[in-house]
Amino acid sequence: MKRIDVPVQFTGTVTVLVPSHLSATDARLLASKLALARILATTDNPDAPEDDACQDYAEECSAKATAEEDWDSCEVQGVSGKWITRRR
């Protein structure tokens, strides 16, 4: 597994483990989509953002034959940072 740190716009980093066989481009693409999908999951339908992101990854990556398997094997190791809120 490759470890990819994905910067996210909440001021922080999400660390994702992705399959080692992926190219650097596919690894970053997969980690980015997975990190954002898991952060954006909603209480109404927590799988919807992840399902959409997985499909987007499968369409954009070069590892199409293993895209879903690669997605499922990823692991978010941690999130560091903080959400920024604006005071009114």
C-alpha positions in Angstrom: 0.0 0.0 0.0 1.1 3.5 -0.7 0.4 6.2 1.8 -1.0 9.4 0.3 -1.6 12.6 2.3 -4.5 14.5 0.7 -4.9 18.2 1.6 -8.5 19.1 2.1 -10.2 22.5 2.3 -11.1 22.7 5.9 -7.4 23.4 6.8 -6.0 20.0 7.4 -4.9 16.7 5.8 -6.5 13.3 5.4 -4.1 10.4 5.2 -5.2 7.6 3.0 -3.6 4.2 2.3 -4.1 3.2 -1.3 -3.0 0.0 -3.2 0.7 0.0 -4.1 0.2 -1.2 -7.6 -1.4 2.1 -8.7 0.5 4.8 -10.6 1.2 8.0 -8.8 -1.5 9.7 -10.8 -4.2 7.1 -10.0 -3.1 6.9 -6.4 -3.5 10.6 -5.8 -6.8 10.6 -7.8 -8.2 7.7 -5.7 -7.0 9.2 -2.4 -8.4 12.6 -3.2 -11.9 11.3 -4.2 -12.1 8.9 -1.3 -11.1 11.5 1.3 -13.6 14.0 0.0 -16.4 11.5 -0.3 -15.9 10.3 3.3 -15.8 13.8 4.7 -18.9 14.8 2.7 -21.0 11.8 3.7 -24.4 12.8 4.9 -26.7 11.4 7.6 -29.6 11.0 5.1 -27.6 8.7 2.7 -24.0 8.2 3.9 -23.1 6.0 0.9 -24.2 8.4 -1.8 -21.1 10.7 -1.9 -18.8 7.6 -1.7 -20.7 5.7 -4.5 -20.5 8.8 -6.7 -16.9 9.4 -6.0 -16.0 5.7 -6.6 -17.8 5.9 -10.0 -16.0 9.1 -10.9 -12.7 7.5 -10.0 -13.5 4.4 -12.1 -14.2 6.6 -15.1 -11.1 8.8 -14.7 -8.4 6.4 -13.7 -6.2 4.2 -15.9 -6.7 1.2 -13.6 -10.3 0.6 -14.7 -10.2 -3.2 -14.3 -9.4 -2.9 -10.6 -11.0 0.5 -9.8 -13.8 -0.8 -7.4 -11.5 -3.3 -5.7 -8.9 -0.6 -5.2 -11.5 1.8 -3.8 -12.7 -0.9 -1.3 -9.2 -1.7 -0.2 -8.3 1.9 0.7 -8.2 3.0 4.3 -8.3 6.5 5.8 -5.7 6.5 8.5 -6.4 9.8 10.0 -7.5 13.4 9.6 -5.5 16.3 11.0 -6.7 19.9 10.9 -9.7 21.8 11.8 -12.9 23.1 10.3 -12.9 26.9 10.0 -16.2 28.6 10.9 -17.0 32.3 10.3 -18.5 34.3 13.0 -21.5 36.5 12.2 
